[in-house]
């Protein structure tokens, strides 16, 4: 389906894009530091699997709506920004609460996964990215284009899991040390709020 050259080019480009400084990496590292290694890892999983929705959408041509419809694009980014502002509000509200490391509770893992998942799928820029990026490595002469795009998307998701998961997990080691400080809880929550607000504003200002 893919030549070795095409596959290596896609993997190389994907790694560079994943490692590029951006809101997703900040989000994963923040969760890893403030809530522990597993929190960072499960947040990374949520962000990674959110890409599956965009992959399917790009493969089926649904994402074209966000490229051609200003109303759909605007509504989608407002929903995403609203969710981020809600997370910022929660962080500020609980800024004086003691931050603890979540290590085993299954419900917390599910919530962290869902938080990363929702944050990813409500970002129209990610949908447009997949719509623009994946087709560049698909070749109609070598098979079904939608199937090729889904395969490429799956590879991209796997790379996100490995890279973001590692960042989130090892960020927790920093958190183990930082959270011994009595004032870290307040500053970590405020830092999280600032990050959420910044990402939300950036999303609102995004152009179609």
N, C-alpha and C positions, 0 to 999 in steps of 0.2 A: 504493500500500500504506500509506504514511504521509502525513499532512498535513504541511505545512511547519511548522506550529506544534508538532506532536508531535516532529518530527525535531529542530528547534532546541532544544526543551526537553530532549530526551534528550542531545544533544551538550553543552549547557550543564551539565547535571547531571553528566554523565560527566567532563567536564574538571575540575569542582570536586572530585569524588570522587578522581580520579587524582592531583590536586595536593595533596590532604589529606596532612599528614605521617603517615607510617606505615612499617612494616618494609620494604615493597618499595622505596620511594624510598631509604631508608637503605642497603639492600642494593646497589642499582644505583650509588649515589654512592660507596660504599665500594670496590666493584670497580673503578670508573672511576679513583679516586684511587690505589689500591694497584697496579693492574695495567695502567693505561693506557686511552686513549680507546676503542680497539676492544673491550677487555674490558668496559667499561661498556656499550657499545652492544649487544654480543652477549648480555650478561646480561639487558639490557632486552628483547631479542627473545625470549629464553627465557621470561621472565615473561609477556610479552604473549601468546605462543602457548600458554602453559599455560591461558590463559583460554578457548581454543577447546574444551578438554575440558569445562570448566564450562558453557560456552554450550550445547554439544550435550547435556550431561547435564540442564541446566535445560529445554531445549526438549523433550526426550523424557520428562521427568518423573522421571528417575533420581535427581536430587538430593533428591527428597522423602524418600528413605531416610534421609538424614542429619538430616532434620527430625523424623522419626517413630521412628527407631531409635537409642536411646542407645548401644547396643553398636557399631553401625557408626560413629557419630560419634566415640565414644571411641577406637576402633581406628584410625580415619583420622588423628585429631589426634596420637595417640601416634607413629604412623609419621612424620608430619611433624616433630614435635618431636625425635624420635630422629635424623632426618637433619640437622637444624640443630645438634644437640649434636655430631654427628660432624664437621661443618664447623668448629665451635668448637675441638674437639680438634685437628684438623689445623692450625688457625691458631696455637694455642698451641705445638704440637709444633715448628712451623717458625718460631717467632717471631724467632729469631736469624738466619734465612736472609736473604740479601740479596734484597729485592723488586726484580724487574726488569719492564720493560714488555714485554708480549707484543704484537708488532706484526704478525706475518705467519703464524705457525704455524697451519695449518688445524685440527690436532687440538686445540689450545688453544681455538680458537673453538668447536668442537663441545662441548668439555667445559663451557665457560662457558654456552653455550646450554642444555645439558642441566641444569646446576646451577640456572639460573633456572627452567627448565621444571618440574623435579621439585619445587622449592620451592613453586611456585605450585599444582600439582595436588594436593599433599599437604596443602593448607590447607583444611579443611572450611568455614571461615568464608567463603572465596571462593565455594565451591559454594553456600552458603546465600545469599550476597549476590546472586549471579546469579539464583537461584531467586526471590528477593524483588524484585529491581530490574527485570529485563527485562520481566516480565509487565505492569508498570504502564504500559508504552508500547505494548503490543500490543492490537489491537482485533479481536475475532472477526468483526465485521461487514465488515471490509475485506480478509479473506483468511485463509490458514492461520496460526494462532497460532505453531506451531513454526517455520514459515518466517520469520515476522516476528521471532521471538526470535533465530534464527540470524543474520538480517540485522543486527539491533541489536548482537548480540555481535561481529560482524565489524567494525562501526563502532567499537565500544568498543576492540577489539584494535588497530585502526589508530591510534586516539588514544593508546593506551598506547605504541605503538612510537614515535610522534612525540615525545611528552612525555618518557617514560623514556629513550628513545634519546638525546635532546638532553641530558638531565641527565647520563647516563652518559658521553657523549662529551666534554662540556665539563668534567666533573669530572676527566677525565684531564689537562687542562691544569694543574690544580692539582697533580696528581700529578707532572707533569714537573718542577715546581719543588721540591715537598716531598721527592721521593726523592733529591735531590742531598744531602740531609742524612744523615750516617752513621747516626743513631739512628732514622730514620723507619721503617725496616723493622720493627724490634721493636715500636714503638708502633702502627703500622698493623695489624700482625697481632694484637696484643692488643686493639686497638679492634674489629677484625673479630670476634674471639672473643666479646667482650662483647656486641656486637650480635646475633650468632647465638644466644647463650645467652638474651639478653633476649627475642628473638622466640620462641624455643622455649618459655620459661616462660610467656609471654603466650598461646601456643597451647594449652599444657597447661591453663591456668586458664580457657580459653574455655568458656562455658556453651552448651548446645545451644539 
